[in-house]
Structures are given as C-alpha cells and as structure tokens.
Amino acid sequence: MKKINSFILGVIAMCLTAPVFTSCGDDDDNVAMENIVSEYSVNDKMVAEQKAKSGKNEAVLLVAFGSTWNNAFQAFDATKKAYEAAFPNADVYVCFSSDICINRASAGENKDDEGNIVKRDYYEPRYLLHAIGAAKYGKIYVQSLQVIPGEEFAAVVASVKKFMNNGYIGQAHLDDKYLAKLEEDEAIFLGLPLLNDPDVDVPEVAKQLNMLYSSEAAQGVVAFMGHGNPDNYDTFKANVRYTQLEEELQKLNSNYFVGTVDMDGNYKEDVMDRMKDNGINNGKIYLHALMSIAGDHAHNDMAGEGSDYWDAEDETSGDNSWFEFFGHKGYTPVVPVVGNHPQGLLELEGIRNIWIQHTKNAAFLEEAYHSMYPEE
Amino acid sequence: MKGRLSLIMGMALLVISQTLTAQAPPSHGERAGGGLLRTDTIQEVVVTGTGTQRLLKNVPVQTEVISRKMLDSYGGKSIEEILSGLTASFAFAEGDMGSQMQLGGLANNYILILIDGKRIHGDVGGENDLGLIAPQNIERIEIVKGAQSALYGSDAMAGVINIITKKHTQKGIFADNSTRYGMHNDLRQHNTFAFNVGKVGSQTNFQMQRNDGWQNTAKEYAEGMVLTDSKTKTVNKFRNWQLAERLTYQPIQNLELYAEGSYYIKHICRPQNGTHPSCDVYTYDLRYNNASASVGGKYYLEDKAKGTKRNYITLDADWNKHAYYYDYTARTYENVLLKGEKYGPLDGTWFSVPMYPGQSKLQSDQQRVMAQLKGVFYLPCENTINAGMEYRYDYLNAPDRTETGTADDWTSALYVQDEFDKLSWLNVTAGIRLVENRNFGVRLTPKISAMFSAGDVRFRLGWSQGFKTPTVKELHYRYLHVMGSSTFFNIGNTKLNPQTSNYYSANAEYRGRKFTASVTGYLNKLDNMIALVNVPVGEIPAGITTAYLGDGSTNVQARMYKNMDDARTYGIDVTLSYQVIKGLTITGAYSWLDTEANLYDVSKNRMTTVVIDGTAHHKWSASAMYSHTFCPRYKLGVNLSTRGSSTRYYQNNGNGKQYQIWRINTTHDLGKTGKKLAYRLELCVDNVFNYVDRTIHPYHLGNNTSGTTVYGTFAIKFNYGKRVNQHKLSTKSNYNNEED
C-alpha cells in the first residue's frame, strides 16, 4: 500500500506547488491581548467609580453560572438587594461565569420587578476580581451561588487562587504589596456553596424547605429536582449532597424526595422507584427546582408539558419532563408557580439567608481552599 | 487484498502511462446543451454519470437534468429555488449556516455538489453555501443519485449535483447584464464579459446578491412562555458578491489550458433590535470569505480528423479557501485558548476574551488542495475507459474551535471505469474506486450500471458502494450553535468510524419525441452513519461543561457526532414530460421517500429507531411551459408551476407543516435573433396564493416562504463575433456515444 501512496504523492508533488496556508493567528493574538488588557481597565474603572461613590472598603462578589431568563435576572436583583442589606459596609457585585449569559444579558433589554425596562450588565469573575483588587478594597468576600460544591465551584476556587497569585498579564498586573497585605490580614474570604457542609448546611436547608413546603408534603409527595454532576465530573464527590438532603428531609416527612437531571442513579425514574418502595403509587406530587434560579431545566425538564413532546418509546428520556413522566405514571403532578414561574432557591428568603450566612461565616481563602483540597 | 491492489494499480498505471489526468467536465456546455432550445428532451446531453458525453436518453447511469430551457422558463432566483421547484427530490430549509439541503433523505454532507465537475468547497455545520452559484450563469444541472459515479468520489452517498456553467468560447466579444429586483429588497445582479482572440480567451463573471430577510411570526417560545415581540427573523438579511475570472489558452490544436480564480464574500446580518436575552439578542453577525485558484488543461492524443472519439487526458490542480468569521456588533466575551509566553500565567488557559463592535474573529478557515489526473480512452470492441487519480489535502484552522487550533487530513483515490457498448441492446458501465485516507486506510468501492434498450424504452439497474471518512470537522471541530432560544454545543468525535453505503436502483424509462416518463426505485443502505446526537453532559470533554453548560439555568444542549448503527433510505421517483402542442410542454415530478435510522443507546442497552430528521414522505412539482414567437422581435414565455411537500418529520422542535406553492413566471425576449444586442424581460409572481407558515420560533417550518413575492428581471446581451452552429449535434448516428 505504501507504494501506491508514495506514487500518488510523488505525482501530486510534481503537479502542485507547495500550498501556503494563511493563518490569522498573529493578528488574532494581538487583538486578544489588547482586548483582555482593555477589558481589565473597563472593569477597573467601573469598580473604582463605585468604590469612590459609595466610599465603602469591603466588596462582596457573588458568582453564579448565569442565565438569559428575565425571571432569573430578577432573582439575582433580589439577591443583590438582600446582600446589600446584610452587608451595609460592602459594595455588592454579581458576576456570571457563563460568557453567553453575560453577552446576551447586556445586549438585551430586561424588565425589573416593577416592569420597567432596565439594562443589565453582568461581569466576568476574573475581570471583576481584578477590578476589585485594583480598587484595593480592604476586605473581599467571594461567594459561590452554586448549590453543591461541584465542578463549577471548583472553577470559582481556581479564579480566586489565580487572583491571589497575581495571575494577570502585562500592564494588568496587580499591586503585589496590596495582595500581600490582603493575605497577611486574612481579608479575602471564600463563601462556600449552599449544601457545602453535610452536617450543618444539609439539615438547615432541609429545615427551611420543610417550613415552606410542609403543607404540600401533608397532601402528597414533594419532589425536588437538582442538577447534579455526571459521574466523571463529580468534583469533590458533591453529588452525595442530594442523597443526604433527601435523608434529612425524610426525617421531617417521608414524602420528600430529591432527584437530579445529571447525577447517575438519581434521575426521575430513580425517584419514582424510591417513592414506590415507600408505598407511594399514586396521588399528588409537587415539583420544585433545587437550583439557584429557575431557568431552562426548571421550566422544561421539570415543568415542561405538551403531548407532542412525550417520547412514549423511551419514557425515561431526558426529553420527557418530570411533569409528563409522573403524569404518565399515574401520579398527579403539580408545579407551584409564582408569577407564572417555578421558584429558584435564591427566590426563597429562608434559603437565600443560608447563602448570606455562608458569606458572613466565610473562612479565609487559604483555609477554605485547604478544606477543599486537603492534600495541597 | 494485495493481489487486488496490484491489479488495480496495474490498470491505473496502464492508463496513466499514456496520460495525465484530471477532471474538468468537458467544456462543451455552450456547444452541446446551450444551443438546444428545442422543446423535446431527446437531444439532452449529460456528462455526470459516466464522465463522457452521452445523450440523456442513452446514459446508463440514471440522470436527472434541469435544462437551460427549464431554467430560463422557470426564472429561479437561487439554486435552492431551482432545485426545489424543478425536481421533487430536494428539500430545503434556508438558514444562516447554509441551505439545509436534503436529497433522498440525506443531508448536504452526503451530497456532492460540483461546479463544472469540481467539488465545491467549504461548509458551515455541514451545509454548503449555494449562494456561490449565480443562476444566471448556469447552463444546466445534472443530478445523479446515490454513489453511482466512480469518477466523483464515493462520499457522494446521496448523490451528485453537477452544475454546468455557461462558457462563452466563440470568437469575438460577449457581454451581458442581468438585474433582478423583487420584494424584501431582493437584488440579484450578474455580469459576464468574455472575449476570444486568437488562441487566448477570457471570461469574467461578477455577481451580487442581497435580501433584507423577513419575519413570518413575532411569536417565540422562550423562558417557559410564548413571547409575542420576538425579533427573530425567519430568514436573515444577507448580501454577497463574487468575482471570477477564467483564462484559456490553446497553444496547439490538441491542447487546451486554463487558469481560473475567484473571490467571494457573504455577510449575514442578524437582527439588532431584539430585546430578550433568552432568544432574539445577537451580538455578532456572520461573514464568509471564499477564494479559489485553479490551473489545468486537456490534451487530445489524436487530431481532430479522428472524429468524435478522441482519446484525451486532463490535469487539474485547485486551491480553495472558505473562511468563516464573526463580525461583532456588541461586546462579546469569547472563550479563547490563550497560547504563548506573552500571556504569562494565563498561557495555556481558556479565557474569556472580549471582542468589541467593529472587530472580527476567525471561527474556521477550511483550505483544500486538490489534484486530479484523468484520461478517457476509446478502446477496441466499443469499450470506453475512463481512469484517473485524485489527491486531496484538507486543512482546518480553527483557533478556538479545535483542541490544538488546527487539524488536517488527506485522501487519495484511483479509479477506473469501463463503458461497454458492443451490444445494441445492452450497455454496461462498471467502475471501481480505490480510496485511501490518512486515518482510515484503504477501501475499494465498486459501482456497476446496466442499461437495456428496446426502441424508446430503457431499463436501468445500478449498484454502487459508497465510502465516506469522517470529515476533519466531524472529528475535531466543536462550536456553539445558537438558534434563537435553542443553543447547542456541537462536539467533534475522534472515535468516529467511516460511513459506508450500498445503493441499489432500478429504472424504467420511455423517452419519445413528445412524451417521456421515468420511474426509479432505490434503496440506500448506510452503515455507521454519522449524525449529531444529543449526549449527556458526562460525554463532553472537561472544561467545556463549566464554560457552556453550567447548572442548567441556561438551555445549552450538548450534541456529539456519533456513528449510528445503520440507516436506510428508500423511495420511488417519477418524472413525466409531455409536449401537448408545439410550444406547450407540461412536466411533473413526484418523489416518495421513507427513512429509518437505528441508534444503539448504550445507557439503556437497547436500539432506538428514528426517522431521519427532515424526512417528508411525499414531494412533488409540476409545471406548464408555454412559449410563442409572435413576431421576429418578440417571444413570450409563460411558466406556471407548483411544488409541494407533505409533513417533514423531526425529532426535536416539532414537525414541518405540509405545503403547496404556486408560481407564475413570464419571459419576454425582445430583439431579433442574430443581432448583436438582445433583451429579455422577466416578471414573476412566486407563491401566488400567499401561503405562509407562521409556526412560532424555534419550531420547524415546512417552508420558509414569506408569502406572495413579485420579481422583475431585465437582461441585456451583447454578442459580437463568429456564431456557432446551433444544431451541431446530430442524433442520427452514435445511438450511445456522443463524445465530441
């Protein structure tokens, strides 16, 4: 075969002049570098102005994945307000780790809770952290708005570590003395996700959920839908929190169940199996999202309906929502809504307060980091 | 295997020792097809199936032709309109990424589109940009279904569309201008300037197209509800232009050389007035940039005195580029892999790099170098050998869409085909194509067609094997595909296997002077078919999940290219044509299709069977063409046509509704034939009964027409020089061989 190949190649080589493949690499690289540096200064300026205006020396940075949904933006608005009330000496910033969500939010027009058209600019955590450092806030809280300490939270931790290592390029280098002082003063804090501590957070969240939904649990099943990480991305083995939460909730009422979209062995059909094991074969099932905001999963994967979309051949398919699935299985699903939307956890005051407590009790970055990575 | 390879190599070398190759479909367009403005199809000449010129009636490989007469009468503004209006085999859904074309249930990446025998280059999401081809410049279109032609590549599993362009080879000067304008600010401009002096010829083509796009509905399902003020358009605004040049030189009687090049730009402008971040907000427009350069030649081994059967060889070398950019209209963070020491601690990390309005960013640059060597030899006992070799090198530069920034691949092929015509009632055309791919080794694909003749009746049987290696993009490319409120993250898969196919067809045809009828049944069985399949987050490479998928608060669905276990498409095509009276011809086409694809679901340990997305069981088209010369200075043409489709089936986002659309086009040729100047006026009302599909976004439409649209075209032609004989071709001799 090699002979044929060589022959073909030989003929071709005679026929062709060597192709010159153009590349835009260098130009693109320069633009990327310039834009990164420029974006640092845009963020720096915005934060500096805020700091000058407020005169505050503390900053709270809330890091969420993000959303493109207006009801989610309103949930972030409410969260920011609650944090401003809880941290009167701090400037509160909300940032998204999803580029798409930032891009689209800032290009659209959105409505606040009173129906006024507002422009929403969210920021990217790495740029915003830099700006907070450049403004030399004396105390910085970085709070993860994730539910479990999973893969996304690991990315938040990495960003903060990079910030403290002054991991920025060229002119964007931060003042090393300032960073050293921040470390010396132990003045940078990492707020952990909602269900971080199985012994403290999980029972507290269970208690708060029970306070909200005990009347529903008295009438039927209350099933929560979390996200979960697939097995190969189960960072910090965080998926177990869903199981732990179900156990805690069931101590309060055996009608509570917690399932997920992505955690292996804890999908909607697994939830149903556990319900049947408890002898629940029919009746009402109230569906709630166990996610910080109610976005696509809450609306489509949990509450979605429409006979056109029911996959009868594969009932457990991801395309079949929890609402449809339990409906087809003889239960009576109910999706409680507020203003036409299911609620996200950030919209529940009691739960939101747990996050706020996490920020208030946040450990110094190094301690928090070592608790996540004991081997380092 | 070794022995077989040696045999093939021997055959190929035998041929090559006499020759040198390359396929440029014979540049006979103007002479053969172009002059044939007669109402019957008996003299239609085709080249695609066998690579040699044959009367359509006598081509052993079943070929469907859209003649120049049909094109002129129909007045289509684009290839999409022409193929869907004049055949029943194609389905389209125009989108930003391309034309979303389907033939026999299979998508664009199984369809080989040739312009004058050369494969067009570049795709976005597997879709080719058919805007590259100006309808005014088309001489005729030939369609061969299935991987039936050994000459053009075994990857054409659905079929080959060969678009033969107009070539102005007569001595003197030729110039024309065609300007078409219609609703939605639709402008289609085309110009040709050609001259032939002595041994040198030149042809320059310029085209410009634009359309403001339209919106069939302001309703869009997003954020768990139906929004009523969406700005998402059904078809986005676009504009493009292209400049192409072809130089020819005939240094000696037996040698024709050419060099050609082209440059093309297309801008797609997306709505900038959207307000909902969840569905109708766009922060960048799209731009495509193509360039090409080719050189080649054709050498006749015998002088003209030998007659029509002159052995020849051709050699072509091509370079093509298809680059795809984002042009930013608002600040947009892009997830970019930073590489280089200058990034210090950020070197080697994926980082959110903002792009600002006015800036552009390359998304992908596909480049290709091809060389083809081909020879046609008339051997004793009525054997015609068509043999050649082909080499193709593909290079992909996609800094943020591949793991390492670039990827490449090469494929080479040897092929031999014999047309055996010894018996008056039987023609057998058999070919083999040996394909070698860098990653996937060697594969031999045989093809055989037999035609039985009895008077004006023909029976054809065909079997062909196809072999399609995963494309560079299918292996390595990953990108975010935003479609209004639906966002997909599509991921290449380096574990893909090549696709293979077996295509079987049977055809019966009657082709008389006034009436033709053809029925074809086919079965296309594909193994390892590659498709984008929804995958759980766990299958996505690390790093991408946090950047794009998050906690589900935004709706990004991950999809990966996977080999489906097998798929099959089968159907029946019927075409009819009847010349009622002189000047009035009616034609009809009907296509029945069914598809099945099987996918093994590993997580559930079972097989699922699905209909291939976009399948419609019934499609049809029909037209009545009337023309009459009222006086030497005025000829009227009227074309009334209809096309329709039953429901199109999709796995996600609903089915496309059935539709039927009517169209009337009138042509007015002004000025005496034979004069230097000729004028033509066309007036067209498309979608006469104002059919509009107002299905809400992002669900599938059956047809994306905006409703009744009116167009007008004015064309002027200037021809100064020696005329060619309009009726050069004779059907008296050579019942099967029409090679010039």
Interface residues (C-beta under 8 A of the other chain):
Chain A: M1 K3 I4 N5 F7 I8 L9 V11 I12 C15 L16 P19 F21 T22 S23 C24 G25 D28 D29 V31 A32 M33 N35 I36 S38 E39 A64 F65 G66 S67 T68 W69 N70 N71 A72 S97 S98 D99 I100 C101 I102 N103 R104 A105 S106 A107 G108 E109 N110 E124 R126 Y127 Q146 V147 E151 E152 A155 K162 N165 N166 G167 Y168 I169 G170 H227 N229 P230 D231 N232 Y233 V261 D262 D264 M291 S292 I293 G295 D296 H297 A298 H299 N300 D301 A303 D308 E313 D314 T316 G318 D319 N340 H341 G344
Chain B: L5 M9 I16 E223 G224 M225 G274 T275 H276 P277 S278 C279 V281 Y282 T283 L315 A317 W319 K321 A330 R331 T332 Y333 E334 N335 V336 L338 K339 G340 K342 Y343 G344 P345 L346 F351 S352 V353 P354 M355 Y356 Q359 K361 L362 D365 Q367 V369 A371 L373 M389 Y391 Y393 Y395 N397 P399 G405 S412 L414 E436 V442 L480 V482 T487 N534 P536 V537 G538 A542 T545 T546 A547 Y548 G550 D551 G552 S553 T554 N555 V556 D601 K604 T608 N652 G654
